[in-house]
Amino acid sequence: MRVLLLTGLGALFFAYYWDDNFNPASLQGARVLLTGASAGVGEELAYHYARLGSHLVLTAHTEALLQKVVGNCRKLGAPKIFYIAADMASPEVPERVVQFALDKLGGLDYLVLNHLGAAPAGTRARSAQATRWLLQLTSLALPSLTDSKGSLVVVSSLLGRVPTSFSSPYSAAKFALDGFFGSLRRELDVQDVNVAITMCVLGLRDRASAAEGVRGVTRAKAAPGPKAALAVIRGGATRASGVFYPWRFHLLCLLRGWLPRPGAWFIRQELNVTAAAAAA
């Protein structure tokens, strides 16, 4: 019976993920505002959009890194690309970022919120700042996305669905964002506003993404940056409600909801116990 159940679940997931109506040409000339674009999966997102011919505004904290990414995007064929360095600690910055994008691109078709590693473990204040910054940015960009019938793409990680040790501030911020965008999706549906919201759950881009200061303690493995970024782009372009990369994370999130007390087992699988004891 168990084998039949697992086989049926496997077939269901295979059919779900095999159905792919992604058309790369749909992104040619698309106007994209991408946050967290200076490194990691955000950098890979910028490169994919550049190859696909999208018009880009990139933002991140470090200007020197942004300049490097912009230069690489131009080499990859981006027809239009601009950048604006932004500090999420400044409450007036979201308005400046959105207005810059609207001035340069004339509107927005995609807002891609990538802050997969914006708040390392142990930094509650920065987690709250990042959350407020992203929510404000979304509110300011929503009128333009409504006009274009565009898409909002939110990049998160597995720790936003399955929290583990050393990840409390990070996971709390991701849970808050998931809750907000879930409510926003329902509100847009009620108002018959044609803006798609795609929630993306990725593996850690690298071990430092959510575990800065506890390296070697977590066993979390990196998700390949280019492949993870392409999965995000495909999901946004097809207006999917959710993206899980690797796909097995979808099953893991479902199983966590079904299992009555999975916490201790998940923690044991996640942690390098020897390193955790040494860090204590």
N, C-alpha and C positions, 0 to 999 in steps of 0.2 A: 504493500500500500504506500509506504514511504517513497519507494522508488518511483512509483507511478505519479505521485504528487510532485516530486522533484522534476521528473521528466516533463510533466505538464507545465510547470512553472518555467522550465527552460525553454520549451517551445513557445510559450506566450511571450517571453522576453525577446526571443530571437525574432519572432514575427514583428514585434513592436519596433525593435531597432533596425530591422532590415528595411522597413518602409521608409524610403528617403526620397523626398521630392525637392531636394536642394538644387537650385539653379544658380551657379556662380555668376552668371551674367546679370542677375538681379541686383548685385552689389556694385556693379559698374556705375560710377557717378553718385552712389549713395553718400549722404552727408552724415558723418559719424563723429560724435564727441566721445572720446575714450579717456577714462581716468586711470590713474596708476599705470601709466604707459612707459615708464622709464626702465623697467627691468621685469624679469620673470615672465609670467603668463601674459601680462599686459604688453610687454615688448613684443612677444610672439603674435599677439592679436594685431598689433600695429602692422607687423610685417605681412600677415595674411591679408589684411584689408588693403594694404598698398599693392600687393600682387593682383588683387581682384579689381583694382581701379577705383577704389572708393576715395572720396574727399575727406580729409581727416583734420581734426583738431585734437591734439594730444595734450594731456595735462598730468603733472606729477610734481613732486616737491623739489627735485634736484634738476636745475636747469642744464648743467653740463651733460647729464645722462640723457635728458630729453633731446638735446642737440645731436647727440650721437645717433639716437633712434631715428630722428627726423632725417638725418643724412642717409642712413641706411634705407629708409622708406623711399626716398627720392631715387636711389639707385635701383630699387625694385619696381619703379614705375608709377608711384603715387602721383596722380595728375595735380592734386592740390593738397598741401599739407602745411599746417601751422602748429605752433605750440605755445603754451602759456604755463609758466611755472606757478604753482599754487600751494599754499600752506593751509592744510585743513584746520589748523588751530585758529585761523582768522575767520570770524563769522561773516565778514563782508566779501570774502573771496568767491563763494559760489555764484553770486550775482555777476561778479566781474567775469568769471569763467564762461558762464552761459551767454552773456552779452557778447563776449569776444567771439565765441563760436557762431552766434547768429550773424554778427557783422561780417565774418570771414566767409561763411558758407551760405548765408541767406536763409537758413532754416536747418532743421535737424530731421533725419530719418531714423537714426539710431542714437540712443544714449547707452553707452556700455560702462557700467559701474564695476570696475575691477579694483577691489581692495582686499585681495585674498590674504595678503600678509601685512595689512596696515597696522595691526595692533598686536605686538608680541605679548606672550603671556606675562602677567604681572603688571600690566599697565592699564588699569581700569579707566583712568582719566582720559587717556588717548583713545581707548575704545569708544567712550561716550562721545568724544569730539568727532571721531570718524563717522559715527552713526548720524549725529546731527548734521554734519557736513553733507553726507550723501543724501539724506532726506531733503535738505534744503535745495540741493542741486536738482533733485528729481522734480520738486514742486515748481522750480523756475523753468525747467525745460519742458514740462508737460504740455503747455499751450502749443509750442511749436510741433511736438510729436503728435498732438491731436490734429493739427492742421494737415500734417503730411500722412496721417494714418500710420505712424511709425511704430517703432519697437523700443522697449526698455529691456535691456539685458543686464541681469544682476549676477555677478560671479561670486560664488561663495565656495566653501570647502566642506568636506565631510564632517569636520569638527563643529560646523553649524547645525548638524543634524544628530550627530552621535558624539556628545562631549566626553572628554576623557580627562585624566589627571593633568594638571599644569596648563589647562586650556580654558579655565573658567571665564576670564574677562573676554577673551576672543570669542568663545562660544556664545556668551551672553549677548555680545554685540551682533553676532550673526543671527541668533534667534530673534532678536528685536527687529532686524532688517527683514527677515523672512516674514514675520508677523505683519509688519507694515505693508510690504508689497503684496501679501495675500489679501489684506483688507483693501488695498488700493485696486487690486484686480476685480474684486467683487463690486466695489463702488463704480468702476468704469463700466462694468457689465450692466449694472442697474441703469446707469446714465446713457447706455448705448454709445459709448465712446470707443472708437476703433483704434485703440492703442494696445499692442500685444505686450505682455510681460513674460519674459523667459527667465526662470530661475535655474542657475547652473551650479551643480555640486561637483567639485573636482577633488582629486587627491591633492595632498600638499605639493606645491610646485617644488619646494625643497624643504629640508628639515628645519630650516630657520623660519619658515613662513608663519608658524603659530607656536613655535617652541623655542624662541630665542632665550638663551640662558639655561636651557635644559637639553642642549645638544647631547646626543648619545643616550639620553634617557628614553626617548620615544623611538619606537620601531617603525613609525610611519614612513612609507616609501614615497619617493617623488613620482608625480605624474609627468610623463614626457611633455615638455612645454609646447612644442609645435602641434602635437596631436591633440592635446587638451584645448589649445586655443582654437584649432579648427573645429572641434566639436561645439565650442561655444558659438562660433560664427554660424555654423550650420543651423544650430538651434534657433538663433536669433533671426536668421534669414527665412526660415520656414515657420516662424511664429509659434514654435513649440512652447508648451507651458512649462516644461522642465527638461533639463539636460543633466545626465549623470555620466561622468567620465572618471575612471572606467565604468562601463555599464553595470558591472556587478554591484556598484554602490547603491543603485536603486533597490536591488534585492536586499542588501544589507539594511537599508533604512526601513524597508517594509518588515523585515524579520525583527528588527529592534522593537517595532510597535507591537508585534505579535507575542514576543517572548515576555513572560511576566517579570522576571528579575535577571536581566542580562548584564547588569552593571559590572559585577565582579569579574565575570568571564571576559568581557570586553577589555577591562583594565589590565588583566593578566596578559592578554594577547598583545596589548598595545605597548606595554612597558618592558624595558630592559631592567629587570629587577635589581641586578647588581649595581648598575649605574644609578638607579633611583635611590638605592640605599646609600650610596656614596655621596649623592647630592643632598641627602637629608641632614 
